[in-house]
Amino acid sequence: MGMAESFLSERQLEVLSLRGKGKTQGEVARVLGTTRENISITEGRALQNVEKARRTLEEFERLDPVVIEVEEGTDIFSIPGAILRAGDRHGIKVLYDKTSLVGSIRRHAGRKVVGNRVVQAFAIHLLRRGRVRLP
């Protein structure tokens, strides 16, 4: 992936890779034939770009989530299928399987679920990159 496809330059990717392998800024500078100060600046700018990209993705994910309304009386084991079908309809690959979705629903729904039944309606948001936001 080059500069045209990334928020990071080749040099920034190289610096982050070496730093990720545990090398100090001084060691990276020696490997790349530059100064530690230059590596510090390059790494700082790279990390700023990574943070900006992360915030951009978060904003994108929040755009128009697919809302799945869960009605009172619903069996919680039917909810994952509804989430997966909504994902299919909207071209979103859900990042979770049915078992993990049921577990998440149990953890996040609190008193809205008793046993295997929904006792108070709630909405689930399916985000654009496949994550699910529960009540």
PyMOL commands that place a pseudoatom at each C-alpha (Angstrom):
pseudoatom trace, name=CA, resn=MET, resi=1, chain=A, elem=C, hetatm=0, pos=[0.000, 0.000, 0.000]
pseudoatom trace, name=CA, resn=GLY, resi=2, chain=A, elem=C, hetatm=0, pos=[1.601, 3.285, -1.001]
pseudoatom trace, name=CA, resn=MET, resi=3, chain=A, elem=C, hetatm=0, pos=[0.979, 6.937, -0.294]
pseudoatom trace, name=CA, resn=ALA, resi=4, chain=A, elem=C, hetatm=0, pos=[-1.857, 7.071, -2.809]
pseudoatom trace, name=CA, resn=GLU, resi=5, chain=A, elem=C, hetatm=0, pos=[-3.742, 4.425, -0.820]
pseudoatom trace, name=CA, resn=SER, resi=6, chain=A, elem=C, hetatm=0, pos=[-2.885, 5.443, 2.742]
pseudoatom trace, name=CA, resn=PHE, resi=7, chain=A, elem=C, hetatm=0, pos=[-2.793, 8.402, 5.112]
pseudoatom trace, name=CA, resn=LEU, resi=8, chain=A, elem=C, hetatm=0, pos=[0.798, 7.371, 5.851]
pseudoatom trace, name=CA, resn=SER, resi=9, chain=A, elem=C, hetatm=0, pos=[3.901, 7.851, 3.722]
pseudoatom trace, name=CA, resn=GLU, resi=10, chain=A, elem=C, hetatm=0, pos=[6.226, 4.936, 3.039]
pseudoatom trace, name=CA, resn=ARG, resi=11, chain=A, elem=C, hetatm=0, pos=[8.714, 6.467, 5.493]
pseudoatom trace, name=CA, resn=GLN, resi=12, chain=A, elem=C, hetatm=0, pos=[6.073, 6.791, 8.206]
pseudoatom trace, name=CA, resn=LEU, resi=13, chain=A, elem=C, hetatm=0, pos=[5.044, 3.158, 7.695]
pseudoatom trace, name=CA, resn=GLU, resi=14, chain=A, elem=C, hetatm=0, pos=[8.683, 2.106, 7.893]
pseudoatom trace, name=CA, resn=VAL, resi=15, chain=A, elem=C, hetatm=0, pos=[9.242, 4.051, 11.134]
pseudoatom trace, name=CA, resn=LEU, resi=16, chain=A, elem=C, hetatm=0, pos=[6.063, 2.713, 12.764]
pseudoatom trace, name=CA, resn=SER, resi=17, chain=A, elem=C, hetatm=0, pos=[6.957, -0.832, 11.736]
pseudoatom trace, name=CA, resn=LEU, resi=18, chain=A, elem=C, hetatm=0, pos=[10.435, -0.635, 13.249]
pseudoatom trace, name=CA, resn=ARG, resi=19, chain=A, elem=C, hetatm=0, pos=[9.133, 1.054, 16.405]
pseudoatom trace, name=CA, resn=GLY, resi=20, chain=A, elem=C, hetatm=0, pos=[6.464, -1.657, 16.656]
pseudoatom trace, name=CA, resn=LYS, resi=21, chain=A, elem=C, hetatm=0, pos=[9.261, -4.221, 16.652]
pseudoatom trace, name=CA, resn=GLY, resi=22, chain=A, elem=C, hetatm=0, pos=[10.679, -2.619, 19.784]
pseudoatom trace, name=CA, resn=LYS, resi=23, chain=A, elem=C, hetatm=0, pos=[13.446, -0.509, 18.269]
pseudoatom trace, name=CA, resn=THR, resi=24, chain=A, elem=C, hetatm=0, pos=[14.227, 2.815, 19.917]
pseudoatom trace, name=CA, resn=GLN, resi=25, chain=A, elem=C, hetatm=0, pos=[14.062, 6.031, 17.908]
pseudoatom trace, name=CA, resn=GLY, resi=26, chain=A, elem=C, hetatm=0, pos=[17.870, 6.099, 17.925]
pseudoatom trace, name=CA, resn=GLU, resi=27, chain=A, elem=C, hetatm=0, pos=[18.068, 2.555, 16.533]
pseudoatom trace, name=CA, resn=VAL, resi=28, chain=A, elem=C, hetatm=0, pos=[15.496, 3.388, 13.849]
pseudoatom trace, name=CA, resn=ALA, resi=29, chain=A, elem=C, hetatm=0, pos=[17.494, 6.508, 12.936]
pseudoatom trace, name=CA, resn=ARG, resi=30, chain=A, elem=C, hetatm=0, pos=[20.652, 4.440, 12.485]
pseudoatom trace, name=CA, resn=VAL, resi=31, chain=A, elem=C, hetatm=0, pos=[18.841, 1.838, 10.343]
pseudoatom trace, name=CA, resn=LEU, resi=32, chain=A, elem=C, hetatm=0, pos=[17.292, 4.540, 8.138]
pseudoatom trace, name=CA, resn=GLY, resi=33, chain=A, elem=C, hetatm=0, pos=[20.366, 6.781, 8.027]
pseudoatom trace, name=CA, resn=THR, resi=34, chain=A, elem=C, hetatm=0, pos=[18.879, 9.862, 9.653]
pseudoatom trace, name=CA, resn=THR, resi=35, chain=A, elem=C, hetatm=0, pos=[18.678, 11.565, 13.046]
pseudoatom trace, name=CA, resn=ARG, resi=36, chain=A, elem=C, hetatm=0, pos=[16.695, 10.545, 16.113]
pseudoatom trace, name=CA, resn=GLU, resi=37, chain=A, elem=C, hetatm=0, pos=[14.968, 13.947, 15.971]
pseudoatom trace, name=CA, resn=ASN, resi=38, chain=A, elem=C, hetatm=0, pos=[13.826, 13.286, 12.408]
pseudoatom trace, name=CA, resn=ILE, resi=39, chain=A, elem=C, hetatm=0, pos=[12.453, 9.903, 13.472]
pseudoatom trace, name=CA, resn=SER, resi=40, chain=A, elem=C, hetatm=0, pos=[10.650, 11.553, 16.389]
pseudoatom trace, name=CA, resn=ILE, resi=41, chain=A, elem=C, hetatm=0, pos=[8.988, 14.073, 14.055]
pseudoatom trace, name=CA, resn=THR, resi=42, chain=A, elem=C, hetatm=0, pos=[8.118, 11.393, 11.474]
pseudoatom trace, name=CA, resn=GLU, resi=43, chain=A, elem=C, hetatm=0, pos=[6.658, 9.097, 14.145]
pseudoatom trace, name=CA, resn=GLY, resi=44, chain=A, elem=C, hetatm=0, pos=[4.650, 11.937, 15.704]
pseudoatom trace, name=CA, resn=ARG, resi=45, chain=A, elem=C, hetatm=0, pos=[3.126, 12.935, 12.386]
pseudoatom trace, name=CA, resn=ALA, resi=46, chain=A, elem=C, hetatm=0, pos=[2.373, 9.301, 11.559]
pseudoatom trace, name=CA, resn=LEU, resi=47, chain=A, elem=C, hetatm=0, pos=[0.576, 8.811, 14.863]
pseudoatom trace, name=CA, resn=GLN, resi=48, chain=A, elem=C, hetatm=0, pos=[-1.421, 12.006, 14.273]
pseudoatom trace, name=CA, resn=ASN, resi=49, chain=A, elem=C, hetatm=0, pos=[-2.460, 10.646, 10.863]
pseudoatom trace, name=CA, resn=VAL, resi=50, chain=A, elem=C, hetatm=0, pos=[-3.436, 7.297, 12.386]
pseudoatom trace, name=CA, resn=GLU, resi=51, chain=A, elem=C, hetatm=0, pos=[-5.575, 9.053, 14.994]
pseudoatom trace, name=CA, resn=LYS, resi=52, chain=A, elem=C, hetatm=0, pos=[-7.211, 11.223, 12.323]
pseudoatom trace, name=CA, resn=ALA, resi=53, chain=A, elem=C, hetatm=0, pos=[-7.996, 8.115, 10.233]
pseudoatom trace, name=CA, resn=ARG, resi=54, chain=A, elem=C, hetatm=0, pos=[-9.441, 6.379, 13.327]
pseudoatom trace, name=CA, resn=ARG, resi=55, chain=A, elem=C, hetatm=0, pos=[-11.726, 9.345, 14.057]
pseudoatom trace, name=CA, resn=THR, resi=56, chain=A, elem=C, hetatm=0, pos=[-12.779, 9.465, 10.393]
pseudoatom trace, name=CA, resn=LEU, resi=57, chain=A, elem=C, hetatm=0, pos=[-13.762, 5.780, 10.489]
pseudoatom trace, name=CA, resn=GLU, resi=58, chain=A, elem=C, hetatm=0, pos=[-15.712, 6.305, 13.710]
pseudoatom trace, name=CA, resn=GLU, resi=59, chain=A, elem=C, hetatm=0, pos=[-17.634, 9.181, 12.130]
pseudoatom trace, name=CA, resn=PHE, resi=60, chain=A, elem=C, hetatm=0, pos=[-18.327, 7.101, 9.019]
pseudoatom trace, name=CA, resn=GLU, resi=61, chain=A, elem=C, hetatm=0, pos=[-19.571, 4.231, 11.158]
pseudoatom trace, name=CA, resn=ARG, resi=62, chain=A, elem=C, hetatm=0, pos=[-22.059, 6.487, 12.925]
pseudoatom trace, name=CA, resn=LEU, resi=63, chain=A, elem=C, hetatm=0, pos=[-23.624, 7.666, 9.658]
pseudoatom trace, name=CA, resn=ASP, resi=64, chain=A, elem=C, hetatm=0, pos=[-27.118, 6.305, 9.264]
pseudoatom trace, name=CA, resn=PRO, resi=65, chain=A, elem=C, hetatm=0, pos=[-26.837, 3.053, 11.210]
pseudoatom trace, name=CA, resn=VAL, resi=66, chain=A, elem=C, hetatm=0, pos=[-29.286, 0.310, 10.320]
pseudoatom trace, name=CA, resn=VAL, resi=67, chain=A, elem=C, hetatm=0, pos=[-31.789, 0.198, 13.171]
pseudoatom trace, name=CA, resn=ILE, resi=68, chain=A, elem=C, hetatm=0, pos=[-33.300, -3.147, 14.157]
pseudoatom trace, name=CA, resn=GLU, resi=69, chain=A, elem=C, hetatm=0, pos=[-36.329, -2.699, 16.408]
pseudoatom trace, name=CA, resn=VAL, resi=70, chain=A, elem=C, hetatm=0, pos=[-36.729, -5.540, 18.900]
pseudoatom trace, name=CA, resn=GLU, resi=71, chain=A, elem=C, hetatm=0, pos=[-40.278, -5.868, 20.171]
pseudoatom trace, name=CA, resn=GLU, resi=72, chain=A, elem=C, hetatm=0, pos=[-41.464, -6.974, 23.573]
pseudoatom trace, name=CA, resn=GLY, resi=73, chain=A, elem=C, hetatm=0, pos=[-42.034, -10.740, 23.634]
pseudoatom trace, name=CA, resn=THR, resi=74, chain=A, elem=C, hetatm=0, pos=[-39.257, -11.529, 21.140]
pseudoatom trace, name=CA, resn=ASP, resi=75, chain=A, elem=C, hetatm=0, pos=[-37.198, -14.664, 21.825]
pseudoatom trace, name=CA, resn=ILE, resi=76, chain=A, elem=C, hetatm=0, pos=[-33.576, -13.487, 22.070]
pseudoatom trace, name=CA, resn=PHE, resi=77, chain=A, elem=C, hetatm=0, pos=[-32.415, -16.417, 19.945]
pseudoatom trace, name=CA, resn=SER, resi=78, chain=A, elem=C, hetatm=0, pos=[-34.287, -14.916, 16.975]
pseudoatom trace, name=CA, resn=ILE, resi=79, chain=A, elem=C, hetatm=0, pos=[-32.524, -11.535, 17.228]
pseudoatom trace, name=CA, resn=PRO, resi=80, chain=A, elem=C, hetatm=0, pos=[-29.158, -12.561, 15.687]
pseudoatom trace, name=CA, resn=GLY, resi=81, chain=A, elem=C, hetatm=0, pos=[-30.920, -13.778, 12.545]
pseudoatom trace, name=CA, resn=ALA, resi=82, chain=A, elem=C, hetatm=0, pos=[-32.678, -10.410, 12.242]
pseudoatom trace, name=CA, resn=ILE, resi=83, chain=A, elem=C, hetatm=0, pos=[-29.342, -8.615, 12.601]
pseudoatom trace, name=CA, resn=LEU, resi=84, chain=A, elem=C, hetatm=0, pos=[-27.664, -10.809, 9.970]
pseudoatom trace, name=CA, resn=ARG, resi=85, chain=A, elem=C, hetatm=0, pos=[-30.589, -10.394, 7.539]
pseudoatom trace, name=CA, resn=ALA, resi=86, chain=A, elem=C, hetatm=0, pos=[-30.488, -6.605, 7.993]
pseudoatom trace, name=CA, resn=GLY, resi=87, chain=A, elem=C, hetatm=0, pos=[-26.759, -6.710, 7.267]
pseudoatom trace, name=CA, resn=ASP, resi=88, chain=A, elem=C, hetatm=0, pos=[-27.365, -8.709, 4.088]
pseudoatom trace, name=CA, resn=ARG, resi=89, chain=A, elem=C, hetatm=0, pos=[-30.066, -6.267, 2.918]
pseudoatom trace, name=CA, resn=HIS, resi=90, chain=A, elem=C, hetatm=0, pos=[-27.736, -3.303, 3.410]
pseudoatom trace, name=CA, resn=GLY, resi=91, chain=A, elem=C, hetatm=0, pos=[-24.487, -4.866, 2.201]
pseudoatom trace, name=CA, resn=ILE, resi=92, chain=A, elem=C, hetatm=0, pos=[-22.926, -4.928, 5.664]
pseudoatom trace, name=CA, resn=LYS, resi=93, chain=A, elem=C, hetatm=0, pos=[-20.870, -7.896, 6.833]
pseudoatom trace, name=CA, resn=VAL, resi=94, chain=A, elem=C, hetatm=0, pos=[-21.734, -8.384, 10.494]
pseudoatom trace, name=CA, resn=LEU, resi=95, chain=A, elem=C, hetatm=0, pos=[-18.562, -9.005, 12.495]
pseudoatom trace, name=CA, resn=TYR, resi=96, chain=A, elem=C, hetatm=0, pos=[-20.144, -11.406, 14.994]
pseudoatom trace, name=CA, resn=ASP, resi=97, chain=A, elem=C, hetatm=0, pos=[-21.669, -14.866, 14.908]
pseudoatom trace, name=CA, resn=LYS, resi=98, chain=A, elem=C, hetatm=0, pos=[-25.071, -15.772, 16.354]
pseudoatom trace, name=CA, resn=THR, resi=99, chain=A, elem=C, hetatm=0, pos=[-23.663, -17.114, 19.626]
pseudoatom trace, name=CA, resn=SER, resi=100, chain=A, elem=C, hetatm=0, pos=[-21.628, -13.989, 20.406]
pseudoatom trace, name=CA, resn=LEU, resi=101, chain=A, elem=C, hetatm=0, pos=[-24.609, -11.781, 19.493]
pseudoatom trace, name=CA, resn=VAL, resi=102, chain=A, elem=C, hetatm=0, pos=[-26.867, -13.616, 21.952]
pseudoatom trace, name=CA, resn=GLY, resi=103, chain=A, elem=C, hetatm=0, pos=[-24.219, -13.222, 24.663]
pseudoatom trace, name=CA, resn=SER, resi=104, chain=A, elem=C, hetatm=0, pos=[-23.856, -9.508, 23.923]
pseudoatom trace, name=CA, resn=ILE, resi=105, chain=A, elem=C, hetatm=0, pos=[-27.623, -9.022, 23.995]
pseudoatom trace, name=CA, resn=ARG, resi=106, chain=A, elem=C, hetatm=0, pos=[-27.816, -10.739, 27.395]
pseudoatom trace, name=CA, resn=ARG, resi=107, chain=A, elem=C, hetatm=0, pos=[-24.987, -8.529, 28.751]
pseudoatom trace, name=CA, resn=HIS, resi=108, chain=A, elem=C, hetatm=0, pos=[-26.198, -5.210, 27.358]
pseudoatom trace, name=CA, resn=ALA, resi=109, chain=A, elem=C, hetatm=0, pos=[-29.979, -5.424, 27.463]
pseudoatom trace, name=CA, resn=GLY, resi=110, chain=A, elem=C, hetatm=0, pos=[-30.063, -5.695, 31.234]
pseudoatom trace, name=CA, resn=ARG, resi=111, chain=A, elem=C, hetatm=0, pos=[-33.610, -5.777, 32.596]
pseudoatom trace, name=CA, resn=LYS, resi=112, chain=A, elem=C, hetatm=0, pos=[-35.065, -5.545, 29.100]
pseudoatom trace, name=CA, resn=VAL, resi=113, chain=A, elem=C, hetatm=0, pos=[-34.495, -9.301, 28.788]
pseudoatom trace, name=CA, resn=VAL, resi=114, chain=A, elem=C, hetatm=0, pos=[-35.731, -11.863, 31.290]
pseudoatom trace, name=CA, resn=GLY, resi=115, chain=A, elem=C, hetatm=0, pos=[-34.768, -15.458, 30.592]
pseudoatom trace, name=CA, resn=ASN, resi=116, chain=A, elem=C, hetatm=0, pos=[-34.944, -15.765, 26.829]
pseudoatom trace, name=CA, resn=ARG, resi=117, chain=A, elem=C, hetatm=0, pos=[-37.674, -13.144, 26.310]
pseudoatom trace, name=CA, resn=VAL, resi=118, chain=A, elem=C, hetatm=0, pos=[-37.559, -9.424, 25.646]
pseudoatom trace, name=CA, resn=VAL, resi=119, chain=A, elem=C, hetatm=0, pos=[-39.773, -7.754, 28.260]
pseudoatom trace, name=CA, resn=GLN, resi=120, chain=A, elem=C, hetatm=0, pos=[-39.127, -4.180, 27.121]
pseudoatom trace, name=CA, resn=ALA, resi=121, chain=A, elem=C, hetatm=0, pos=[-38.659, -3.169, 23.488]
pseudoatom trace, name=CA, resn=PHE, resi=122, chain=A, elem=C, hetatm=0, pos=[-35.294, -1.764, 22.412]
pseudoatom trace, name=CA, resn=ALA, resi=123, chain=A, elem=C, hetatm=0, pos=[-33.355, -0.906, 19.269]
pseudoatom trace, name=CA, resn=ILE, resi=124, chain=A, elem=C, hetatm=0, pos=[-30.101, -2.358, 17.994]
pseudoatom trace, name=CA, resn=HIS, resi=125, chain=A, elem=C, hetatm=0, pos=[-27.882, -0.297, 15.698]
pseudoatom trace, name=CA, resn=LEU, resi=126, chain=A, elem=C, hetatm=0, pos=[-25.901, -2.079, 13.000]
pseudoatom trace, name=CA, resn=LEU, resi=127, chain=A, elem=C, hetatm=0, pos=[-22.993, 0.152, 12.044]
pseudoatom trace, name=CA, resn=ARG, resi=128, chain=A, elem=C, hetatm=0, pos=[-21.538, 0.469, 8.545]
pseudoatom trace, name=CA, resn=ARG, resi=129, chain=A, elem=C, hetatm=0, pos=[-18.402, -1.570, 9.252]
pseudoatom trace, name=CA, resn=GLY, resi=130, chain=A, elem=C, hetatm=0, pos=[-20.303, -4.476, 10.792]
pseudoatom trace, name=CA, resn=ARG, resi=131, chain=A, elem=C, hetatm=0, pos=[-20.200, -3.610, 14.458]
pseudoatom trace, name=CA, resn=VAL, resi=132, chain=A, elem=C, hetatm=0, pos=[-23.368, -3.809, 16.524]
pseudoatom trace, name=CA, resn=ARG, resi=133, chain=A, elem=C, hetatm=0, pos=[-24.345, -1.216, 19.116]
pseudoatom trace, name=CA, resn=LEU, resi=134, chain=A, elem=C, hetatm=0, pos=[-26.690, -2.662, 21.719]
pseudoatom trace, name=CA, resn=PRO, resi=135, chain=A, elem=C, hetatm=0, pos=[-28.893, -0.881, 24.280]
for i in range(1, 135): cmd.bond("trace and resi %d" % i, "trace and resi %d" % (i + 1))
show_as sticks, trace
zoom trace
